[in-house]
Amino acid sequence: MGTRDERVDAYIAKSADFAKPILEYIRELVHEVCPDVEETIKWGFPCFDYKGPFCSMAAFKAHMSFGFWKHALVVPDYDKPEEANGMGSFGKMTKKSDLPAKKVLVGYIKKAMELNEQGVKVPKAKPKRDASDIVVPEVLAKALAGNKKAKATFDAFAPSHKREYIEWINEAKTEPTREKRLATTLEWLVEGKSRNWKYKNC
C-alpha cells in the first residue's frame, strides 16, 4: 500500500481556495490509479514517488500546476494553451477543467507508472549552445531593423533569451499567428522584457 504524508494535508490546507479542490482531486486520482504511490514534500511542494520520482503538484497565489517527472515521455503530444505556460505538464491552471479529461489523465498516470516500472530514464538535457548557432529569421531581422530600441534590447540579450523569441516566431503555424507574435515581440523588447518575463516570479 502507498503512503500519505501529513505535510501534504498541511500544504493543501494553506493553499488558495481555488487550488484546494484541484489539489485534492489530483491527489485522490493518483492514489486511485497507483495504490502504491508514496507522498512526500520536495522543493517545497507535494511530490509522488512510485519506484522513483513520479509526479508532483504545486499551488501559487493565482494558479497551480501538476506535472510528471518524465513529462517528455508521458505527454509528448499534449498541446497546452500558449498563454498557460509555466511549470508542470499542463501549464498554469485555475480550475479543474484546465486538466485533461479524467480518462486521459488516468492514461498519463498509468504511462508514468510503466516508465518507472521499466526503469526508463529521463532523456538527458541537450548541451548548452553558444551564440554561434543563432539564426535570426528574416521577418524578425526586418522588424528589428525598423525599431532601434527593440533591436538594442535584442542585441544585448544572452543567447538563450534570443533563442526564446526566435523559436517562438519560427514555431508559428500560420501567417496571422506569426504576425501577432512578431508585434508582441517588438512590444516586449521595447519594454526590455524577455520572452518569458511573465513567469520569472512563479
C-alpha positions as CSV (number, residue, x, y, z in Angstrom):
1,M,0.0,0.0,0.0
2,G,1.0,3.6,-0.6
3,T,1.6,6.3,2.0
4,R,0.1,9.6,2.7
5,D,2.1,12.5,4.2
6,E,0.6,14.9,6.7
7,R,2.7,17.6,5.2
8,V,0.7,17.3,2.0
9,D,-2.5,17.8,4.1
10,A,-1.0,20.9,5.6
11,Y,0.1,22.2,2.2
12,I,-3.3,21.8,0.7
13,A,-5.0,23.4,3.7
14,K,-2.9,26.5,3.4
15,S,-3.3,26.8,-0.4
16,A,-5.5,29.3,-2.0
17,D,-9.2,28.4,-2.0
18,F,-9.4,27.9,-5.8
19,A,-6.5,25.4,-5.7
20,K,-7.7,23.2,-2.8
21,P,-10.3,21.2,-4.7
22,I,-7.9,20.7,-7.7
23,L,-5.1,19.5,-5.4
24,E,-7.4,17.1,-3.6
25,Y,-8.7,15.8,-6.9
26,I,-5.2,15.2,-8.3
27,R,-4.1,13.6,-5.0
28,E,-7.0,11.2,-4.9
29,L,-6.7,10.3,-8.5
30,V,-3.0,9.5,-8.3
31,H,-3.7,7.2,-5.3
32,E,-6.7,5.6,-7.1
33,V,-4.7,4.8,-10.2
34,C,-1.4,4.0,-8.3
35,P,-2.2,2.4,-4.9
36,D,1.4,2.0,-4.1
37,V,2.4,5.7,-4.6
38,E,4.2,7.4,-1.8
39,E,3.7,11.0,-0.9
40,T,6.5,13.4,0.2
41,I,7.4,17.0,0.1
42,K,10.3,18.0,-2.2
43,W,11.4,21.5,-3.2
44,G,8.6,22.8,-1.0
45,F,5.6,21.2,-2.8
46,P,3.9,17.8,-2.8
47,C,5.6,15.1,-4.8
48,F,4.5,11.5,-5.5
49,D,7.1,8.6,-5.8
50,Y,6.5,5.2,-7.3
51,K,9.6,3.3,-8.0
52,G,11.3,6.7,-8.3
53,P,10.2,10.3,-8.9
54,F,6.7,10.1,-10.4
55,C,4.7,13.3,-10.5
56,S,4.2,16.5,-8.4
57,M,1.8,19.4,-7.9
58,A,2.2,22.9,-6.7
59,A,-0.1,25.9,-5.8
60,F,0.8,29.6,-6.2
61,K,-1.2,32.7,-5.5
62,A,-3.1,32.8,-8.7
63,H,-2.6,29.4,-10.3
64,M,-1.4,25.9,-9.7
65,S,0.4,23.2,-11.7
66,F,0.6,19.4,-12.0
67,G,3.3,17.5,-13.9
68,F,5.1,14.3,-14.5
69,W,8.8,13.8,-13.7
70,K,9.2,12.2,-17.2
71,H,6.9,14.7,-18.9
72,A,8.6,14.4,-22.4
73,L,7.9,10.6,-22.4
74,V,4.4,10.7,-20.7
75,V,2.6,13.6,-22.5
76,P,4.8,14.5,-25.6
77,D,1.8,15.4,-27.7
78,Y,-0.2,17.4,-25.1
79,D,-0.7,20.9,-26.5
80,K,-1.2,23.2,-23.6
81,P,-2.6,26.7,-24.3
82,E,0.2,29.2,-25.3
83,E,-0.9,31.6,-22.6
84,A,-0.8,28.9,-19.9
85,N,2.9,28.2,-19.9
86,G,4.7,27.7,-16.6
87,M,5.9,24.7,-14.7
88,G,4.1,21.4,-14.9
89,S,2.8,19.3,-17.7
90,F,-0.4,21.3,-18.3
91,G,0.6,24.9,-17.8
92,K,-1.0,27.3,-15.3
93,M,-4.3,26.1,-14.0
94,T,-7.0,27.9,-12.1
95,K,-9.8,25.3,-12.3
96,K,-10.3,21.6,-12.6
97,S,-11.4,21.8,-16.2
98,D,-7.9,23.0,-17.1
99,L,-6.7,19.4,-16.6
100,P,-7.2,16.8,-19.3
101,A,-10.4,14.7,-19.0
102,K,-10.2,12.0,-16.2
103,K,-9.8,9.2,-18.7
104,V,-6.9,10.9,-20.4
105,L,-5.3,11.8,-17.2
106,V,-5.6,8.3,-15.9
107,G,-3.8,7.1,-19.1
108,Y,-1.0,9.5,-18.4
109,I,-0.6,8.3,-14.8
110,K,-0.5,4.7,-16.0
111,K,2.1,5.6,-18.6
112,A,4.3,7.3,-16.0
113,M,3.9,4.2,-13.8
114,E,5.0,1.9,-16.6
115,L,8.1,4.0,-17.4
116,N,9.2,3.8,-13.7
117,E,8.5,0.1,-13.6
118,Q,10.6,-0.4,-16.7
119,G,13.4,1.8,-15.3
120,V,13.3,4.2,-18.2
121,K,15.5,7.2,-17.6
122,V,14.6,10.9,-18.3
123,P,16.2,11.9,-21.6
124,K,19.4,13.9,-21.0
125,A,19.1,17.6,-21.5
126,K,20.7,18.9,-24.6
127,P,24.1,20.5,-24.1
128,K,24.1,24.2,-23.8
129,R,24.6,26.1,-27.0
130,D,26.6,29.2,-27.7
131,A,25.7,32.2,-29.8
132,S,27.2,30.7,-33.0
133,D,24.1,28.7,-33.9
134,I,21.6,31.6,-33.6
135,V,19.9,32.4,-36.9
136,V,17.5,35.3,-36.8
137,P,14.6,34.7,-39.1
138,E,14.2,37.3,-41.9
139,V,10.9,38.6,-40.7
140,L,12.3,39.3,-37.2
141,A,15.5,40.8,-38.7
142,K,13.4,43.3,-40.8
143,A,11.2,44.2,-37.8
144,L,14.2,44.9,-35.6
145,A,15.9,47.0,-38.3
146,G,12.9,49.3,-38.1
147,N,12.8,49.6,-34.4
148,K,16.1,50.7,-32.8
149,K,15.0,50.3,-29.2
150,A,13.8,46.8,-29.7
151,K,16.9,45.9,-31.6
152,A,19.1,47.3,-28.9
153,T,17.4,45.1,-26.3
154,F,17.6,42.0,-28.5
155,D,21.2,42.6,-29.3
156,A,22.0,42.9,-25.6
157,F,20.2,39.7,-24.7
158,A,22.0,36.5,-23.8
159,P,21.8,33.8,-26.5
160,S,19.2,31.8,-24.5
161,H,16.8,34.8,-24.5
162,K,17.4,35.5,-28.2
163,R,16.5,31.8,-28.9
164,E,13.3,32.1,-26.9
165,Y,12.0,34.8,-29.2
166,I,13.4,33.2,-32.4
167,E,11.8,29.8,-31.6
168,W,8.5,31.4,-30.7
169,I,8.3,33.1,-34.0
170,N,9.6,30.1,-36.0
171,E,7.0,27.8,-34.4
172,A,4.0,29.9,-35.6
173,K,2.0,27.7,-37.8
174,T,0.1,30.4,-39.7
175,E,1.0,33.8,-41.0
176,P,-1.6,35.7,-38.7
177,T,-0.1,34.0,-35.7
178,R,3.5,34.8,-36.8
179,E,2.5,38.5,-37.3
180,K,0.8,38.6,-33.9
181,R,3.9,37.1,-32.2
182,L,6.2,39.5,-34.1
183,A,4.2,42.5,-32.9
184,T,4.2,41.2,-29.3
185,T,8.0,40.6,-29.6
186,L,8.7,44.2,-30.6
187,E,6.4,45.5,-27.9
188,W,8.1,43.4,-25.2
189,L,11.6,44.2,-26.5
190,V,10.9,47.9,-26.4
191,E,10.0,47.4,-22.7
192,G,13.2,45.4,-22.2
193,K,11.4,42.2,-21.5
194,S,12.5,38.6,-22.2
195,R,10.1,36.2,-23.9
196,N,9.1,34.5,-20.6
197,W,9.1,37.6,-18.4
198,K,5.6,36.9,-17.0
199,Y,6.8,33.7,-15.4
200,K,10.0,34.7,-13.7
201,N,8.4,35.0,-10.3
202,C,6.4,31.8,-10.5
